[in-house]
Amino acid sequence: MSYWFCLKHHVVEPEEGCPNKDRLGPFETEGEASRALEKAAERTEAWDHDPVWNDDAESD
């Protein structure tokens, strides 16, 4: 079974739920789905400091 995090209602949903355009996932567990926003923020932070993904990095 897969779980999704609904961005509209801020709840974890099973496969049947809001449209995929309003959700993050899929996740293997409810726990992982419940951390979807935290995980997204962590990834954004990491990408902001990754020179491969950082378009604002000064070039030599």
PyMOL Python script that loads the backbone (N, CA, C, O; Angstrom):
from pymol import cmd

cmd.read_pdbstr("""\
ATOM      1  N   MET A   1       0.845  -1.187   0.000  1.00  0.00           N
ATOM      2  CA  MET A   1       0.000   0.000   0.000  1.00  0.00           C
ATOM      3  C   MET A   1       0.885   1.243   0.000  1.00  0.00           C
ATOM      4  O   MET A   1       1.933   1.277   0.645  1.00  0.00           O
ATOM      5  N   SER A   2       0.452   2.241  -0.721  1.00  0.00           N
ATOM      6  CA  SER A   2       1.165   3.517  -0.783  1.00  0.00           C
ATOM      7  C   SER A   2       0.393   4.585  -0.025  1.00  0.00           C
ATOM      8  O   SER A   2      -0.830   4.523   0.101  1.00  0.00           O
ATOM      9  N   TYR A   3       1.132   5.562   0.475  1.00  0.00           N
ATOM     10  CA  TYR A   3       0.533   6.676   1.210  1.00  0.00           C
ATOM     11  C   TYR A   3       0.995   7.974   0.576  1.00  0.00           C
ATOM     12  O   TYR A   3       2.085   8.058   0.010  1.00  0.00           O
ATOM     13  N   TRP A   4       0.157   8.969   0.679  1.00  0.00           N
ATOM     14  CA  TRP A   4       0.401  10.283   0.105  1.00  0.00           C
ATOM     15  C   TRP A   4       0.162  11.350   1.170  1.00  0.00           C
ATOM     16  O   TRP A   4      -0.590  11.135   2.120  1.00  0.00           O
ATOM     17  N   PHE A   5       0.808  12.499   1.002  1.00  0.00           N
ATOM     18  CA  PHE A   5       0.546  13.637   1.868  1.00  0.00           C
ATOM     19  C   PHE A   5      -0.241  14.658   1.073  1.00  0.00           C
ATOM     20  O   PHE A   5       0.235  15.148   0.049  1.00  0.00           O
ATOM     21  N   CYS A   6      -1.441  14.985   1.531  1.00  0.00           N
ATOM     22  CA  CYS A   6      -2.310  15.939   0.844  1.00  0.00           C
ATOM     23  C   CYS A   6      -1.883  17.357   1.219  1.00  0.00           C
ATOM     24  O   CYS A   6      -1.899  17.736   2.390  1.00  0.00           O
ATOM     25  N   LEU A   7      -1.502  18.131   0.206  1.00  0.00           N
ATOM     26  CA  LEU A   7      -1.086  19.514   0.426  1.00  0.00           C
ATOM     27  C   LEU A   7      -2.267  20.434   0.706  1.00  0.00           C
ATOM     28  O   LEU A   7      -2.097  21.504   1.292  1.00  0.00           O
ATOM     29  N   LYS A   8      -3.432  20.034   0.303  1.00  0.00           N
ATOM     30  CA  LYS A   8      -4.635  20.840   0.501  1.00  0.00           C
ATOM     31  C   LYS A   8      -5.169  20.705   1.929  1.00  0.00           C
ATOM     32  O   LYS A   8      -5.567  21.693   2.546  1.00  0.00           O
ATOM     33  N   HIS A   9      -5.174  19.469   2.446  1.00  0.00           N
ATOM     34  CA  HIS A   9      -5.751  19.198   3.766  1.00  0.00           C
ATOM     35  C   HIS A   9      -4.714  18.919   4.854  1.00  0.00           C
ATOM     36  O   HIS A   9      -5.058  18.805   6.031  1.00  0.00           O
ATOM     37  N   HIS A  10      -3.454  18.811   4.460  1.00  0.00           N
ATOM     38  CA  HIS A  10      -2.344  18.533   5.382  1.00  0.00           C
ATOM     39  C   HIS A  10      -2.577  17.262   6.197  1.00  0.00           C
ATOM     40  O   HIS A  10      -2.407  17.244   7.416  1.00  0.00           O
ATOM     41  N   VAL A  11      -2.970  16.205   5.493  1.00  0.00           N
ATOM     42  CA  VAL A  11      -3.165  14.900   6.125  1.00  0.00           C
ATOM     43  C   VAL A  11      -2.571  13.821   5.226  1.00  0.00           C
ATOM     44  O   VAL A  11      -2.388  14.022   4.025  1.00  0.00           O
ATOM     45  N   VAL A  12      -2.272  12.663   5.836  1.00  0.00           N
ATOM     46  CA  VAL A  12      -1.820  11.497   5.094  1.00  0.00           C
ATOM     47  C   VAL A  12      -3.045  10.791   4.531  1.00  0.00           C
ATOM     48  O   VAL A  12      -4.049  10.612   5.220  1.00  0.00           O
ATOM     49  N   GLU A  13      -2.944  10.390   3.256  1.00  0.00           N
ATOM     50  CA  GLU A  13      -4.060   9.728   2.589  1.00  0.00           C
ATOM     51  C   GLU A  13      -3.597   8.404   1.993  1.00  0.00           C
ATOM     52  O   GLU A  13      -2.422   8.244   1.665  1.00  0.00           O
ATOM     53  N   PRO A  14      -4.524   7.452   1.853  1.00  0.00           N
ATOM     54  CA  PRO A  14      -4.210   6.228   1.119  1.00  0.00           C
ATOM     55  C   PRO A  14      -4.242   6.535  -0.381  1.00  0.00           C
ATOM     56  O   PRO A  14      -4.359   7.693  -0.780  1.00  0.00           O
ATOM     57  N   GLU A  15      -4.138   5.498  -1.202  1.00  0.00           N
ATOM     58  CA  GLU A  15      -4.146   5.705  -2.657  1.00  0.00           C
ATOM     59  C   GLU A  15      -5.376   6.479  -3.115  1.00  0.00           C
ATOM     60  O   GLU A  15      -5.274   7.355  -3.974  1.00  0.00           O
ATOM     61  N   GLU A  16      -6.528   6.166  -2.554  1.00  0.00           N
ATOM     62  CA  GLU A  16      -7.742   6.908  -2.889  1.00  0.00           C
ATOM     63  C   GLU A  16      -7.763   8.164  -2.033  1.00  0.00           C
ATOM     64  O   GLU A  16      -7.748   8.096  -0.804  1.00  0.00           O
ATOM     65  N   GLY A  17      -7.797   9.289  -2.687  1.00  0.00           N
ATOM     66  CA  GLY A  17      -7.796  10.545  -1.949  1.00  0.00           C
ATOM     67  C   GLY A  17      -7.897  11.694  -2.925  1.00  0.00           C
ATOM     68  O   GLY A  17      -8.481  11.565  -4.001  1.00  0.00           O
ATOM     69  N   CYS A  18      -7.331  12.805  -2.545  1.00  0.00           N
ATOM     70  CA  CYS A  18      -7.356  13.989  -3.388  1.00  0.00           C
ATOM     71  C   CYS A  18      -6.586  13.724  -4.684  1.00  0.00           C
ATOM     72  O   CYS A  18      -5.823  12.762  -4.767  1.00  0.00           O
ATOM     73  N   PRO A  19      -6.785  14.572  -5.691  1.00  0.00           N
ATOM     74  CA  PRO A  19      -6.049  14.409  -6.947  1.00  0.00           C
ATOM     75  C   PRO A  19      -4.526  14.496  -6.707  1.00  0.00           C
ATOM     76  O   PRO A  19      -4.065  15.201  -5.810  1.00  0.00           O
ATOM     77  N   ASN A  20      -3.771  13.769  -7.524  1.00  0.00           N
ATOM     78  CA  ASN A  20      -2.319  13.753  -7.359  1.00  0.00           C
ATOM     79  C   ASN A  20      -1.694  15.135  -7.452  1.00  0.00           C
ATOM     80  O   ASN A  20      -0.638  15.369  -6.864  1.00  0.00           O
ATOM     81  N   LYS A  21      -2.316  16.050  -8.170  1.00  0.00           N
ATOM     82  CA  LYS A  21      -1.768  17.409  -8.277  1.00  0.00           C
ATOM     83  C   LYS A  21      -1.730  18.115  -6.927  1.00  0.00           C
ATOM     84  O   LYS A  21      -1.000  19.091  -6.756  1.00  0.00           O
ATOM     85  N   ASP A  22      -2.518  17.621  -5.961  1.00  0.00           N
ATOM     86  CA  ASP A  22      -2.570  18.220  -4.626  1.00  0.00           C
ATOM     87  C   ASP A  22      -1.824  17.398  -3.581  1.00  0.00           C
ATOM     88  O   ASP A  22      -1.989  17.618  -2.381  1.00  0.00           O
ATOM     89  N   ARG A  23      -0.989  16.435  -4.045  1.00  0.00           N
ATOM     90  CA  ARG A  23      -0.355  15.527  -3.083  1.00  0.00           C
ATOM     91  C   ARG A  23       1.132  15.358  -3.356  1.00  0.00           C
ATOM     92  O   ARG A  23       1.609  15.574  -4.470  1.00  0.00           O
ATOM     93  N   LEU A  24       1.855  14.963  -2.304  1.00  0.00           N
ATOM     94  CA  LEU A  24       3.247  14.540  -2.392  1.00  0.00           C
ATOM     95  C   LEU A  24       3.285  13.044  -2.161  1.00  0.00           C
ATOM     96  O   LEU A  24       2.579  12.530  -1.294  1.00  0.00           O
ATOM     97  N   GLY A  25       4.098  12.343  -2.925  1.00  0.00           N
ATOM     98  CA  GLY A  25       4.222  10.906  -2.722  1.00  0.00           C
ATOM     99  C   GLY A  25       4.383  10.201  -4.040  1.00  0.00           C
ATOM    100  O   GLY A  25       4.553  10.835  -5.081  1.00  0.00           O
ATOM    101  N   PRO A  26       4.331   8.922  -3.996  1.00  0.00           N
ATOM    102  CA  PRO A  26       3.896   8.056  -2.905  1.00  0.00           C
ATOM    103  C   PRO A  26       5.022   7.736  -1.924  1.00  0.00           C
ATOM    104  O   PRO A  26       6.206   7.858  -2.240  1.00  0.00           O
ATOM    105  N   PHE A  27       4.618   7.328  -0.741  1.00  0.00           N
ATOM    106  CA  PHE A  27       5.521   6.895   0.314  1.00  0.00           C
ATOM    107  C   PHE A  27       5.138   5.481   0.728  1.00  0.00           C
ATOM    108  O   PHE A  27       3.981   5.082   0.602  1.00  0.00           O
ATOM    109  N   GLU A  28       6.112   4.729   1.222  1.00  0.00           N
ATOM    110  CA  GLU A  28       5.853   3.348   1.619  1.00  0.00           C
ATOM    111  C   GLU A  28       5.104   3.231   2.937  1.00  0.00           C
ATOM    112  O   GLU A  28       4.361   2.272   3.146  1.00  0.00           O
ATOM    113  N   THR A  29       5.296   4.208   3.834  1.00  0.00           N
ATOM    114  CA  THR A  29       4.645   4.134   5.148  1.00  0.00           C
ATOM    115  C   THR A  29       3.916   5.438   5.454  1.00  0.00           C
ATOM    116  O   THR A  29       4.195   6.483   4.867  1.00  0.00           O
ATOM    117  N   GLU A  30       2.978   5.345   6.385  1.00  0.00           N
ATOM    118  CA  GLU A  30       2.269   6.551   6.835  1.00  0.00           C
ATOM    119  C   GLU A  30       3.236   7.527   7.488  1.00  0.00           C
ATOM    120  O   GLU A  30       3.112   8.741   7.325  1.00  0.00           O
ATOM    121  N   GLY A  31       4.203   6.988   8.231  1.00  0.00           N
ATOM    122  CA  GLY A  31       5.194   7.834   8.897  1.00  0.00           C
ATOM    123  C   GLY A  31       6.009   8.656   7.923  1.00  0.00           C
ATOM    124  O   GLY A  31       6.241   9.845   8.142  1.00  0.00           O
ATOM    125  N   GLU A  32       6.449   8.011   6.833  1.00  0.00           N
ATOM    126  CA  GLU A  32       7.196   8.741   5.815  1.00  0.00           C
ATOM    127  C   GLU A  32       6.321   9.821   5.178  1.00  0.00           C
ATOM    128  O   GLU A  32       6.778  10.942   4.952  1.00  0.00           O
ATOM    129  N   ALA A  33       5.084   9.488   4.894  1.00  0.00           N
ATOM    130  CA  ALA A  33       4.168  10.459   4.290  1.00  0.00           C
ATOM    131  C   ALA A  33       3.921  11.639   5.218  1.00  0.00           C
ATOM    132  O   ALA A  33       3.807  12.776   4.759  1.00  0.00           O
ATOM    133  N   SER A  34       3.838  11.379   6.517  1.00  0.00           N
ATOM    134  CA  SER A  34       3.578  12.462   7.470  1.00  0.00           C
ATOM    135  C   SER A  34       4.734  13.452   7.545  1.00  0.00           C
ATOM    136  O   SER A  34       4.547  14.588   7.980  1.00  0.00           O
ATOM    137  N   ARG A  35       5.927  13.033   7.126  1.00  0.00           N
ATOM    138  CA  ARG A  35       7.109  13.905   7.128  1.00  0.00           C
ATOM    139  C   ARG A  35       7.369  14.531   5.758  1.00  0.00           C
ATOM    140  O   ARG A  35       8.447  15.083   5.536  1.00  0.00           O
ATOM    141  N   ALA A  36       6.421  14.460   4.846  1.00  0.00           N
ATOM    142  CA  ALA A  36       6.632  14.904   3.464  1.00  0.00           C
ATOM    143  C   ALA A  36       7.106  16.354   3.380  1.00  0.00           C
ATOM    144  O   ALA A  36       8.051  16.651   2.648  1.00  0.00           O
ATOM    145  N   LEU A  37       6.473  17.246   4.110  1.00  0.00           N
ATOM    146  CA  LEU A  37       6.869  18.660   4.043  1.00  0.00           C
ATOM    147  C   LEU A  37       8.258  18.876   4.633  1.00  0.00           C
ATOM    148  O   LEU A  37       9.044  19.664   4.107  1.00  0.00           O
ATOM    149  N   GLU A  38       8.562  18.173   5.730  1.00  0.00           N
ATOM    150  CA  GLU A  38       9.895  18.273   6.325  1.00  0.00           C
ATOM    151  C   GLU A  38      10.955  17.759   5.358  1.00  0.00           C
ATOM    152  O   GLU A  38      12.007  18.375   5.190  1.00  0.00           O
ATOM    153  N   LYS A  39      10.668  16.632   4.728  1.00  0.00           N
ATOM    154  CA  LYS A  39      11.604  16.038   3.774  1.00  0.00           C
ATOM    155  C   LYS A  39      11.825  16.977   2.591  1.00  0.00           C
ATOM    156  O   LYS A  39      12.959  17.148   2.142  1.00  0.00           O
ATOM    157  N   ALA A  40      10.769  17.580   2.089  1.00  0.00           N
ATOM    158  CA  ALA A  40      10.896  18.529   0.982  1.00  0.00           C
ATOM    159  C   ALA A  40      11.753  19.723   1.386  1.00  0.00           C
ATOM    160  O   ALA A  40      12.585  20.179   0.602  1.00  0.00           O
ATOM    161  N   ALA A  41      11.561  20.229   2.591  1.00  0.00           N
ATOM    162  CA  ALA A  41      12.356  21.361   3.078  1.00  0.00           C
ATOM    163  C   ALA A  41      13.822  20.968   3.224  1.00  0.00           C
ATOM    164  O   ALA A  41      14.711  21.751   2.889  1.00  0.00           O
ATOM    165  N   GLU A  42      14.081  19.751   3.726  1.00  0.00           N
ATOM    166  CA  GLU A  42      15.451  19.265   3.868  1.00  0.00           C
ATOM    167  C   GLU A  42      16.123  19.153   2.496  1.00  0.00           C
ATOM    168  O   GLU A  42      17.283  19.535   2.342  1.00  0.00           O
ATOM    169  N   ARG A  43      15.409  18.640   1.517  1.00  0.00           N
ATOM    170  CA  ARG A  43      15.971  18.506   0.172  1.00  0.00           C
ATOM    171  C   ARG A  43      16.233  19.873  -0.449  1.00  0.00           C
ATOM    172  O   ARG A  43      17.261  20.071  -1.096  1.00  0.00           O
ATOM    173  N   THR A  44      15.320  20.810  -0.259  1.00  0.00           N
ATOM    174  CA  THR A  44      15.513  22.160  -0.790  1.00  0.00           C
ATOM    175  C   THR A  44      16.746  22.795  -0.173  1.00  0.00           C
ATOM    176  O   THR A  44      17.542  23.419  -0.874  1.00  0.00           O
ATOM    177  N   GLU A  45      16.905  22.641   1.120  1.00  0.00           N
ATOM    178  CA  GLU A  45      18.072  23.190   1.822  1.00  0.00           C
ATOM    179  C   GLU A  45      19.361  22.573   1.283  1.00  0.00           C
ATOM    180  O   GLU A  45      20.341  23.278   1.044  1.00  0.00           O
ATOM    181  N   ALA A  46      19.353  21.267   1.094  1.00  0.00           N
ATOM    182  CA  ALA A  46      20.544  20.590   0.570  1.00  0.00           C
ATOM    183  C   ALA A  46      20.853  21.071  -0.850  1.00  0.00           C
ATOM    184  O   ALA A  46      22.013  21.321  -1.176  1.00  0.00           O
ATOM    185  N   TRP A  47      19.844  21.201  -1.684  1.00  0.00           N
ATOM    186  CA  TRP A  47      20.054  21.653  -3.063  1.00  0.00           C
ATOM    187  C   TRP A  47      20.539  23.098  -3.095  1.00  0.00           C
ATOM    188  O   TRP A  47      21.333  23.468  -3.960  1.00  0.00           O
ATOM    189  N   ASP A  48      20.068  23.916  -2.157  1.00  0.00           N
ATOM    190  CA  ASP A  48      20.505  25.309  -2.103  1.00  0.00           C
ATOM    191  C   ASP A  48      22.009  25.420  -1.853  1.00  0.00           C
ATOM    192  O   ASP A  48      22.632  26.414  -2.224  1.00  0.00           O
ATOM    193  N   HIS A  49      22.586  24.398  -1.225  1.00  0.00           N
ATOM    194  CA  HIS A  49      24.016  24.423  -0.894  1.00  0.00           C
ATOM    195  C   HIS A  49      24.829  23.450  -1.738  1.00  0.00           C
ATOM    196  O   HIS A  49      26.007  23.230  -1.457  1.00  0.00           O
ATOM    197  N   ASP A  50      24.236  22.879  -2.743  1.00  0.00           N
ATOM    198  CA  ASP A  50      24.923  21.939  -3.627  1.00  0.00           C
ATOM    199  C   ASP A  50      25.380  22.696  -4.870  1.00  0.00           C
ATOM    200  O   ASP A  50      24.549  23.210  -5.619  1.00  0.00           O
ATOM    201  N   PRO A  51      26.701  22.772  -5.101  1.00  0.00           N
ATOM    202  CA  PRO A  51      27.187  23.544  -6.246  1.00  0.00           C
ATOM    203  C   PRO A  51      26.703  23.005  -7.595  1.00  0.00           C
ATOM    204  O   PRO A  51      26.634  23.761  -8.564  1.00  0.00           O
ATOM    205  N   VAL A  52      26.377  21.748  -7.674  1.00  0.00           N
ATOM    206  CA  VAL A  52      25.875  21.189  -8.929  1.00  0.00           C
ATOM    207  C   VAL A  52      24.483  21.741  -9.244  1.00  0.00           C
ATOM    208  O   VAL A  52      24.144  21.944 -10.410  1.00  0.00           O
ATOM    209  N   TRP A  53      23.675  21.984  -8.204  1.00  0.00           N
ATOM    210  CA  TRP A  53      22.285  22.447  -8.399  1.00  0.00           C
ATOM    211  C   TRP A  53      22.136  23.950  -8.180  1.00  0.00           C
ATOM    212  O   TRP A  53      21.073  24.505  -8.460  1.00  0.00           O
ATOM    213  N   ASN A  54      23.159  24.608  -7.695  1.00  0.00           N
ATOM    214  CA  ASN A  54      23.034  26.007  -7.323  1.00  0.00           C
ATOM    215  C   ASN A  54      23.356  26.905  -8.514  1.00  0.00           C
ATOM    216  O   ASN A  54      24.524  27.068  -8.867  1.00  0.00           O
ATOM    217  N   ASP A  55      22.344  27.481  -9.128  1.00  0.00           N
ATOM    218  CA  ASP A  55      22.522  28.386 -10.260  1.00  0.00           C
ATOM    219  C   ASP A  55      23.111  29.728  -9.850  1.00  0.00           C
ATOM    220  O   ASP A  55      23.610  30.466 -10.699  1.00  0.00           O
ATOM    221  N   ASP A  56      23.061  30.059  -8.555  1.00  0.00           N
ATOM    222  CA  ASP A  56      23.552  31.334  -8.080  1.00  0.00           C
ATOM    223  C   ASP A  56      25.042  31.311  -7.752  1.00  0.00           C
ATOM    224  O   ASP A  56      25.616  32.345  -7.412  1.00  0.00           O
ATOM    225  N   ALA A  57      25.673  30.137  -7.852  1.00  0.00           N
ATOM    226  CA  ALA A  57      27.090  30.019  -7.520  1.00  0.00           C
ATOM    227  C   ALA A  57      27.928  30.856  -8.483  1.00  0.00           C
ATOM    228  O   ALA A  57      27.683  30.880  -9.689  1.00  0.00           O
ATOM    229  N   GLU A  58      28.902  31.526  -7.931  1.00  0.00           N
ATOM    230  CA  GLU A  58      29.789  32.335  -8.778  1.00  0.00           C
ATOM    231  C   GLU A  58      30.733  31.410  -9.536  1.00  0.00           C
ATOM    232  O   GLU A  58      31.277  30.459  -8.974  1.00  0.00           O
ATOM    233  N   SER A  59      30.914  31.696 -10.784  1.00  0.00           N
ATOM    234  CA  SER A  59      31.869  30.902 -11.568  1.00  0.00           C
ATOM    235  C   SER A  59      33.199  31.612 -11.616  1.00  0.00           C
ATOM    236  O   SER A  59      33.266  32.838 -11.534  1.00  0.00           O
ATOM    237  N   ASP A  60      34.264  30.832 -11.750  1.00  0.00           N
ATOM    238  CA  ASP A  60      35.614  31.402 -11.790  1.00  0.00           C
ATOM    239  C   ASP A  60      35.955  31.950 -13.140  1.00  0.00           C
ATOM    240  O   ASP A  60      37.056  32.464 -13.337  1.00  0.00           O
TER     241      ASP A  60
END
""", "prot")
cmd.dss("prot")
cmd.show_as("cartoon", "prot")
cmd.util.cbc("prot")
cmd.orient("prot")
